Amino acid sequence: MTVTFRTPEQVAPELGMKPTELRRYVRESGICTRLSRNSIMLHQDDVERLVTWVRERNAPTPEQKQIDPFA
């Protein structure tokens, strides 16, 4: 039997995060599936979208790339 929806506690170790960190990212991005009692659950599609969102969120902006650290 394959599990379709998983909790942040189940997904976080796969992504190298703590469950609280993953929950914070989910709340900020809104990428999740809400099931009964409004619990946060993640489908594989949600996980892939969330990883992309975190990468884009943490990417340096063009202004940050132009700063010379030795200036």
MODELLER restraints for C-alpha pairs under 7 A, 6 or more apart:
rsr = mdl.restraints
at = mdl.atoms
rsr.add(forms.Gaussian(group=physical.xy_distance, feature=features.Distance(at['CA:4:A'], at['CA:43:A']), mean=6.09, stdev=0.5))
rsr.add(forms.Gaussian(group=physical.xy_distance, feature=features.Distance(at['CA:5:A'], at['CA:41:A']), mean=5.72, stdev=0.5))
rsr.add(forms.Gaussian(group=physical.xy_distance, feature=features.Distance(at['CA:5:A'], at['CA:42:A']), mean=5.32, stdev=0.5))
rsr.add(forms.Gaussian(group=physical.xy_distance, feature=features.Distance(at['CA:5:A'], at['CA:43:A']), mean=4.83, stdev=0.5))
rsr.add(forms.Gaussian(group=physical.xy_distance, feature=features.Distance(at['CA:6:A'], at['CA:41:A']), mean=5.42, stdev=0.5))
rsr.add(forms.Gaussian(group=physical.xy_distance, feature=features.Distance(at['CA:6:A'], at['CA:42:A']), mean=5.20, stdev=0.5))
rsr.add(forms.Gaussian(group=physical.xy_distance, feature=features.Distance(at['CA:6:A'], at['CA:43:A']), mean=6.53, stdev=0.5))
rsr.add(forms.Gaussian(group=physical.xy_distance, feature=features.Distance(at['CA:7:A'], at['CA:40:A']), mean=6.65, stdev=0.5))
rsr.add(forms.Gaussian(group=physical.xy_distance, feature=features.Distance(at['CA:7:A'], at['CA:41:A']), mean=4.89, stdev=0.5))
rsr.add(forms.Gaussian(group=physical.xy_distance, feature=features.Distance(at['CA:7:A'], at['CA:42:A']), mean=6.12, stdev=0.5))
rsr.add(forms.Gaussian(group=physical.xy_distance, feature=features.Distance(at['CA:8:A'], at['CA:19:A']), mean=5.69, stdev=0.5))
rsr.add(forms.Gaussian(group=physical.xy_distance, feature=features.Distance(at['CA:8:A'], at['CA:22:A']), mean=6.47, stdev=0.5))
rsr.add(forms.Gaussian(group=physical.xy_distance, feature=features.Distance(at['CA:8:A'], at['CA:23:A']), mean=6.54, stdev=0.5))
rsr.add(forms.Gaussian(group=physical.xy_distance, feature=features.Distance(at['CA:8:A'], at['CA:41:A']), mean=6.76, stdev=0.5))
rsr.add(forms.Gaussian(group=physical.xy_distance, feature=features.Distance(at['CA:8:A'], at['CA:42:A']), mean=6.94, stdev=0.5))
rsr.add(forms.Gaussian(group=physical.xy_distance, feature=features.Distance(at['CA:9:A'], at['CA:19:A']), mean=5.08, stdev=0.5))
rsr.add(forms.Gaussian(group=physical.xy_distance, feature=features.Distance(at['CA:12:A'], at['CA:18:A']), mean=5.70, stdev=0.5))
rsr.add(forms.Gaussian(group=physical.xy_distance, feature=features.Distance(at['CA:12:A'], at['CA:19:A']), mean=5.31, stdev=0.5))
rsr.add(forms.Gaussian(group=physical.xy_distance, feature=features.Distance(at['CA:12:A'], at['CA:22:A']), mean=6.28, stdev=0.5))
rsr.add(forms.Gaussian(group=physical.xy_distance, feature=features.Distance(at['CA:26:A'], at['CA:32:A']), mean=6.42, stdev=0.5))
rsr.add(forms.Gaussian(group=physical.xy_distance, feature=features.Distance(at['CA:31:A'], at['CA:46:A']), mean=6.07, stdev=0.5))
rsr.add(forms.Gaussian(group=physical.xy_distance, feature=features.Distance(at['CA:31:A'], at['CA:50:A']), mean=6.26, stdev=0.5))
rsr.add(forms.Gaussian(group=physical.xy_distance, feature=features.Distance(at['CA:32:A'], at['CA:40:A']), mean=6.39, stdev=0.5))
rsr.add(forms.Gaussian(group=physical.xy_distance, feature=features.Distance(at['CA:32:A'], at['CA:41:A']), mean=6.12, stdev=0.5))
rsr.add(forms.Gaussian(group=physical.xy_distance, feature=features.Distance(at['CA:32:A'], at['CA:42:A']), mean=5.41, stdev=0.5))
rsr.add(forms.Gaussian(group=physical.xy_distance, feature=features.Distance(at['CA:32:A'], at['CA:46:A']), mean=5.76, stdev=0.5))
rsr.add(forms.Gaussian(group=physical.xy_distance, feature=features.Distance(at['CA:33:A'], at['CA:40:A']), mean=6.13, stdev=0.5))
rsr.add(forms.Gaussian(group=physical.xy_distance, feature=features.Distance(at['CA:33:A'], at['CA:41:A']), mean=5.24, stdev=0.5))
rsr.add(forms.Gaussian(group=physical.xy_distance, feature=features.Distance(at['CA:33:A'], at['CA:42:A']), mean=5.87, stdev=0.5))
rsr.add(forms.Gaussian(group=physical.xy_distance, feature=features.Distance(at['CA:34:A'], at['CA:40:A']), mean=5.15, stdev=0.5))
rsr.add(forms.Gaussian(group=physical.xy_distance, feature=features.Distance(at['CA:34:A'], at['CA:41:A']), mean=6.03, stdev=0.5))
rsr.add(forms.Gaussian(group=physical.xy_distance, feature=features.Distance(at['CA:35:A'], at['CA:41:A']), mean=6.82, stdev=0.5))
